[in-house]
Amino acid sequence: MRRAVHPLLAVLALLFILLPQRLLAMDIRPCSDPVVFGGAAVNALVLPWRAQSGPPTLQAASRQLSALAHLQLLMGMLKFGSIGVVDLVAEPQQVCDVDQVLARVSRYGVASGRLKPGQGVVVLWGRLFEQDGELFLQSYLRFGRQGRDGLEPEVLAVPLQVGDARLELKVALPAQALSFAPRRILLSDLARIDTAFRAALRVRSTPDLAAPGVEIGSSTRESFPYWVAEARGDWLRLAPMRPGLPAGWVRARTGDETPEWSLSRWLPELDFAEGVAGWLRLRAGSVPVAQRPAMADAALAALARYERAVPADQAPAAWGVAAGLRGQLAWAGELREAAGQQFARAADRLPGSAAARQSAAVMAAAGKPLDAKSAKALADELLAVLALDPGDPLVRGNLQVLYGLYAQRPDWSPFTPEQLALRRQLLGG
């Protein structure tokens, strides 16, 4: 199925693949038949911002908003490499259900258009309504990587030193789904962004914004397939894969800049989604060592743009998740102290989150060898965390590990052997 798109905007669905570097295009997909790019380490799926009811202008704004969001994510994510971006549309009289979309791309087995183990996915969608010429909208985000049977939590294994032995505990991010605060945007602002986007989507004869450009975003029906033949800093030289398409240089978005065409001036959640995509790209692997620092910096810069736009008191969950993402990046870079600080910040932002509090406690304990006192402090905190979420498998598993340590070191244990056996039994071990 194809849809009519706002006449000033062509919707691109592009894939960036390294070695060889290339961009491939595919048609816009209906939500009833979503697909992902099999060769992409990370896919972004943009669902419509659903307009529950309203005049035709609201329905048009809904289509335009998701198309612009799709394009901005594409422009921001190109620098990460091995990225796919898919724009999903609702069929007549149908709605795009995020659970059904994720079920189709992640739970129905490895097949063409489905996620493969290790591939990451970012899903962005929302709802909107109009009042007195203004759009009010709320956005949502989910992300994860494919496991054997679906998306799995992002877990870090954290070793703890106990004399000459080591224990291994596991921690997760505070959340992998977010609901952002409602925002508003004028319909006239949306039109100006559309026009600026069209001007930005030009290929130029040289990697210079002053060079003359040819529009590649004017078609209302088709996406455009291109190879990335060369890269120079922020600039990519596009070579068309079929006759008749213009070739030249296009600039991908990088760093702290917020260009005129950026929808994130009104919807900073797009910067957050970009940061998550970069983080997932690093977690998915196959990134050359020499490229990892720059990629991490780009992901962190996107998260920082979001935080500059939205104060922590207005978005504690997003700030907490961002701290968790930074913590995992620091841990991967073997910056243990910095990782612990970030997980502590996440717990400060989200004191009611079992995952955030557990991560902070485990990271703090990993800072020095365990002894009887620190083992008890960690066990006490994990018991408090378990009260927040009695079914959390990571908390239960970590407590089992600590109780196993007590079984080996009864001189450390605050419990009698009978009490310890009962506690282990209650935890399922």
HELIX and SHEET records of a PDB file:
HELIX    1   1 PRO A   56  MET A   77  1                                  22    
HELIX    2   2 LEU A   78  PHE A   80  5                                   3    
HELIX    3   3 VAL A   98  SER A  106  1                                   9    
HELIX    4   4 LEU A  187  ALA A  200  1                                  14    
HELIX    5   5 LEU A  263  ARG A  265  5                                   3    
HELIX    6   6 GLU A  269  ALA A  284  1                                  16    
HELIX    7   7 VAL A  289  GLN A  291  5                                   3    
HELIX    8   8 ARG A  292  ALA A  309  1                                  18    
HELIX    9   9 ALA A  312  GLN A  314  5                                   3    
HELIX   10  10 PRO A  316  ALA A  332  1                                  17    
HELIX   11  11 ARG A  336  ARG A  349  1                                  14    
HELIX   12  12 ALA A  354  ALA A  365  1                                  12    
HELIX   13  13 ALA A  372  LEU A  388  1                                  17    
HELIX   14  14 PRO A  393  GLN A  408  1                                  16    
HELIX   15  15 PRO A  417  LEU A  426  1                                  10    
SHEET    1   A 4 ARG A  22  ALA A  25  0                                        
SHEET    2   A 4 LEU A  14  ILE A  17 -1                                        
SHEET    3   A 4 ILE A  83  VAL A  89 -1                                        
SHEET    4   A 4 ARG A  29  PRO A  30  1                                        
SHEET    1   B 7 ARG A  22  ALA A  25  0                                        
SHEET    2   B 7 LEU A  14  ILE A  17 -1                                        
SHEET    3   B 7 ILE A  83  VAL A  89 -1                                        
SHEET    4   B 7 VAL A  42  ALA A  51  1                                        
SHEET    5   B 7 GLY A 120  GLN A 131  1                                        
SHEET    6   B 7 GLU A 134  GLN A 146 -1                                        
SHEET    7   B 7 LEU A 151  GLU A 152 -1                                        
SHEET    1   C 7 ARG A  22  ALA A  25  0                                        
SHEET    2   C 7 LEU A  14  ILE A  17 -1                                        
SHEET    3   C 7 ILE A  83  VAL A  89 -1                                        
SHEET    4   C 7 VAL A  42  ALA A  51  1                                        
SHEET    5   C 7 GLY A 120  GLN A 131  1                                        
SHEET    6   C 7 GLU A 134  GLN A 146 -1                                        
SHEET    7   C 7 ALA A 177  SER A 179 -1                                        
SHEET    1   D 7 ARG A  22  ALA A  25  0                                        
SHEET    2   D 7 LEU A  14  ILE A  17 -1                                        
SHEET    3   D 7 ILE A  83  VAL A  89 -1                                        
SHEET    4   D 7 VAL A  42  ALA A  51  1                                        
SHEET    5   D 7 GLY A 120  GLN A 131  1                                        
SHEET    6   D 7 GLU A 134  GLN A 146 -1                                        
SHEET    7   D 7 ARG A 183  LEU A 186 -1                                        
SHEET    1   E 2 VAL A 155  VAL A 162  0                                        
SHEET    2   E 2 ALA A 165  ALA A 172 -1                                        
SHEET    1   F 2 ARG A 202  ARG A 204  0                                        
SHEET    2   F 2 GLY A 213  GLU A 215 -1                                        
SHEET    1   G 3 TYR A 226  ARG A 232  0                                        
SHEET    2   G 3 TRP A 235  PRO A 240 -1                                        
SHEET    3   G 3 GLY A 248  ARG A 251 -1                                        
END                                                                             
